């Protein structure tokens, strides 16, 4: 965002950056920055708190009067929004299927409820709809269990990054209906997917297998965030 701010400003468009990292803002010196010490993924602070969010926006837009570069700081510090995601997954139904495939089929109704509310889905990098997500997981399960990533399976779209995107999107959209409490904060959804779901475990196992098979770096590395 800091780099883009400089690009837009050079084109004559005034910008404001809501920064989650003060050190980055200090190094990049965008023209107008409001540093908000809030959890990642919560740039406006408390979810559902319209008054607080309007205060953040008011302070940010007030910086438009500054010539810059200016770095202001929101007076409030927010901690404790990164609670783990409480999300009950359905029990196994078909023991003959790989666990991740069975799980993906089991959360289909939850995904449909999210679709009904949102009116759209972000699935679609390599598949046309949710029916194909279990097929993606079946391919990754084969790789995790010894099939060669290139010689023994056909990667839909030929792109593991896009495959994982569609799988994660399907799960995270379903989780919006399965989760207890307020919308998940920051990386809670990411942690839930990789640490608590069979799909996440399968993705990580396939990633490790592809690495061991000496697949090109982009093929396996970007199947999960770098810190994993």
C-alpha positions as CSV (number, residue, x, y, z in Angstrom):
1,X,0.0,0.0,0.0
2,X,2.8,2.4,0.8
3,X,4.4,1.9,-2.7
4,X,1.0,2.3,-4.4
5,X,0.4,5.5,-2.5
6,X,3.6,7.0,-4.1
7,X,2.4,5.8,-7.5
8,X,-1.0,7.4,-7.1
9,X,0.4,10.6,-5.7
10,X,2.7,10.9,-8.7
11,X,-0.4,10.7,-10.9
12,X,-2.0,13.5,-8.9
13,X,-4.3,11.4,-6.8
14,X,-4.3,12.1,-3.0
15,X,-3.9,9.1,-0.8
16,X,-4.2,8.0,2.8
17,X,-2.5,4.8,4.1
18,X,-3.9,2.9,7.1
19,X,-0.7,1.2,8.2
20,X,-0.6,-1.8,10.5
21,X,3.2,-1.7,10.7
22,X,4.8,1.6,11.9
23,X,8.3,0.5,10.9
24,X,7.2,-0.1,7.3
25,X,5.4,3.3,7.1
26,X,8.5,5.0,8.4
27,X,10.7,3.3,5.8
28,X,8.4,3.9,2.9
29,X,7.3,7.4,3.9
30,X,3.9,7.6,2.1
31,X,2.5,11.1,1.9
32,X,-0.2,10.6,4.5
33,X,-0.3,7.7,6.9
34,X,-2.5,6.8,9.9
35,X,-0.8,4.1,11.9
36,X,-3.4,1.9,13.6
37,X,-2.0,-0.7,16.1
38,X,-4.8,-3.1,15.4
39,X,-4.6,-6.9,14.5
40,X,-3.8,-7.7,10.9
41,X,-6.9,-8.0,8.9
42,X,-8.8,-5.4,11.1
43,X,-7.7,-2.1,9.5
44,X,-10.7,-0.3,11.0
45,X,-10.5,-1.9,14.4
46,X,-13.4,-3.6,16.2
47,X,-15.7,-5.6,13.9
48,X,-19.3,-4.4,14.0
49,X,-18.4,-1.2,15.9
50,X,-19.5,1.5,13.5
51,X,-18.7,4.3,15.8
52,X,-15.1,3.2,16.3
53,X,-14.7,2.6,12.6
54,X,-16.0,6.0,11.7
55,X,-13.6,7.5,14.1
56,X,-10.7,5.8,12.3
57,X,-11.9,7.0,9.0
58,X,-12.5,10.6,10.3
59,X,-8.9,10.7,11.6
60,X,-7.6,9.3,8.3
61,X,-9.5,11.7,6.0
62,X,-8.4,14.6,8.2
63,X,-4.8,13.9,6.9
64,X,-5.9,15.1,3.4
65,X,-5.3,18.6,4.7
66,X,-1.6,17.8,5.3
67,X,1.1,18.4,2.7
68,X,3.0,15.4,3.9
69,X,4.8,13.3,4.4
70,X,2.9,12.9,7.7
71,X,2.6,9.9,10.0
72,X,-0.2,10.2,12.5
73,X,-1.2,7.5,15.1
74,X,-4.6,6.4,16.3
75,X,-4.6,6.7,20.1
76,X,-6.2,3.3,20.7
77,X,-4.3,0.0,20.7
78,X,-6.4,-3.1,20.1
79,X,-5.3,-6.5,21.3
80,X,-7.1,-9.8,21.7
81,X,-8.9,-10.0,18.4
82,X,-6.9,-12.9,17.2
83,X,-8.8,-15.6,19.0
84,X,-8.8,-19.0,17.3
85,X,-11.7,-19.7,15.0
86,X,-14.3,-22.0,16.6
87,X,-15.8,-23.9,13.7
88,X,-17.5,-27.3,14.1
89,X,-16.8,-29.6,11.1
90,X,-19.2,-32.4,10.2
91,X,-18.2,-36.0,11.2
92,X,-17.0,-38.5,8.7
93,X,-19.7,-39.9,6.4
94,X,-18.0,-42.1,3.8
95,X,-15.0,-43.9,5.3
96,X,-14.0,-45.1,1.8
97,X,-13.1,-41.6,0.7
98,X,-9.9,-39.8,1.6
99,X,-10.7,-37.8,4.8
100,X,-10.3,-34.4,3.0
101,X,-12.6,-35.4,0.2
102,X,-15.2,-36.6,2.6
103,X,-14.9,-33.4,4.7
104,X,-15.3,-31.2,1.6
105,X,-18.5,-32.9,0.7
106,X,-19.7,-32.6,4.2
107,X,-19.5,-28.8,4.3
108,X,-21.3,-28.2,1.0
109,X,-24.6,-27.2,2.7
110,X,-22.8,-24.6,4.8
111,X,-21.1,-23.2,1.7
112,X,-24.5,-23.0,0.0
113,X,-25.9,-20.9,2.9
114,X,-23.0,-18.5,2.5
115,X,-23.6,-18.2,-1.2
116,X,-27.3,-17.5,-0.6
117,X,-26.4,-14.6,1.7
118,X,-23.5,-13.2,-0.3
119,X,-24.9,-13.8,-3.8
120,X,-21.4,-14.7,-5.2
121,X,-18.4,-16.9,-4.6
122,X,-14.7,-16.3,-5.1
123,X,-14.2,-19.9,-6.3
124,X,-13.2,-20.1,-9.9
125,X,-9.4,-20.0,-10.5
126,X,-9.3,-23.6,-11.9
127,X,-12.8,-25.0,-11.2
128,X,-16.2,-23.8,-12.2
129,X,-18.0,-24.5,-8.9
130,X,-17.9,-26.3,-5.6
131,X,-18.7,-29.7,-7.0
132,X,-15.1,-29.9,-8.3
133,X,-13.4,-29.0,-5.0
134,X,-13.4,-32.6,-3.7
135,X,-11.8,-33.6,-7.0
136,X,-9.0,-31.1,-6.4
137,X,-8.4,-32.6,-2.9
138,X,-8.4,-36.1,-4.4
139,X,-5.5,-35.1,-6.6
140,X,-3.6,-33.6,-3.7
141,X,-4.3,-36.6,-1.6
142,X,-2.7,-38.8,-4.3
143,X,0.4,-36.7,-4.3
144,X,0.5,-36.7,-0.5
145,X,0.4,-40.5,-0.6
146,X,3.2,-41.0,-3.1
147,X,2.0,-40.1,-6.6
148,X,4.4,-38.0,-8.5
149,X,3.1,-34.4,-8.9
150,X,3.9,-34.4,-12.6
151,X,4.1,-37.9,-13.9
152,X,1.2,-39.6,-12.1
153,X,-1.5,-37.0,-11.8
154,X,-3.0,-34.2,-13.9
155,X,-3.0,-31.0,-12.0
156,X,-6.2,-29.1,-12.9
157,X,-5.1,-25.9,-14.6
158,X,-1.5,-27.0,-14.1
159,X,-1.2,-24.5,-11.2
160,X,-1.0,-25.6,-7.6
161,X,-1.4,-22.0,-6.3
162,X,-4.8,-21.7,-8.1
163,X,-5.8,-25.1,-6.9
164,X,-5.2,-24.2,-3.3
165,X,-6.9,-20.9,-3.8
166,X,-10.1,-22.6,-4.8
167,X,-10.0,-25.1,-2.0
168,X,-9.3,-22.5,0.7
169,X,-12.0,-20.2,-0.7
170,X,-14.5,-23.0,-0.6
171,X,-13.6,-23.8,3.0
172,X,-13.5,-20.2,4.2
173,X,-16.8,-19.4,2.6
174,X,-18.3,-22.4,4.3
175,X,-16.7,-21.4,7.6
176,X,-18.7,-18.2,7.6
177,X,-21.7,-20.3,8.3
178,X,-20.0,-22.9,10.5
179,X,-18.1,-20.5,12.8
180,X,-19.4,-19.5,16.3
181,X,-19.2,-15.9,17.3
182,X,-18.2,-12.8,15.4
183,X,-16.4,-12.8,12.0
184,X,-12.9,-14.3,12.4
185,X,-10.1,-11.8,12.8
186,X,-6.8,-11.5,10.9
187,X,-5.3,-14.9,10.2
188,X,-7.7,-16.9,12.3
189,X,-9.3,-18.3,9.2
190,X,-6.0,-19.3,7.7
191,X,-4.9,-21.0,10.9
192,X,-8.2,-22.9,11.1
193,X,-7.8,-24.2,7.5
194,X,-4.2,-25.4,7.8
195,X,-4.3,-26.6,11.3
196,X,-7.8,-28.0,11.9
197,X,-9.2,-29.2,8.6
198,X,-8.3,-32.4,6.8
199,X,-8.1,-30.3,3.6
200,X,-5.4,-28.1,5.1
201,X,-3.5,-31.1,6.3
202,X,-3.7,-32.7,2.9
203,X,-2.5,-29.5,1.2
204,X,0.5,-29.4,3.5
205,X,1.3,-33.1,3.0
206,X,1.1,-32.7,-0.8
207,X,3.3,-29.6,-0.5
208,X,6.0,-31.6,1.4
209,X,5.7,-34.5,-1.0
210,X,6.1,-32.2,-4.1
211,X,9.2,-30.6,-2.4
212,X,10.7,-34.0,-1.7
213,X,10.1,-34.9,-5.4
214,X,12.1,-31.9,-6.3
215,X,9.3,-30.1,-8.0
216,X,10.1,-26.5,-9.1
217,X,10.1,-24.1,-6.2
218,X,6.9,-22.2,-7.2
219,X,5.0,-25.5,-7.6
220,X,5.2,-26.5,-3.9
221,X,6.3,-23.4,-2.0
222,X,3.2,-21.2,-2.6
223,X,0.8,-23.9,-1.6
224,X,0.8,-22.3,1.8
225,X,1.8,-18.9,3.3
226,X,5.6,-18.6,3.6
227,X,5.5,-18.7,7.4
228,X,4.1,-22.2,7.3
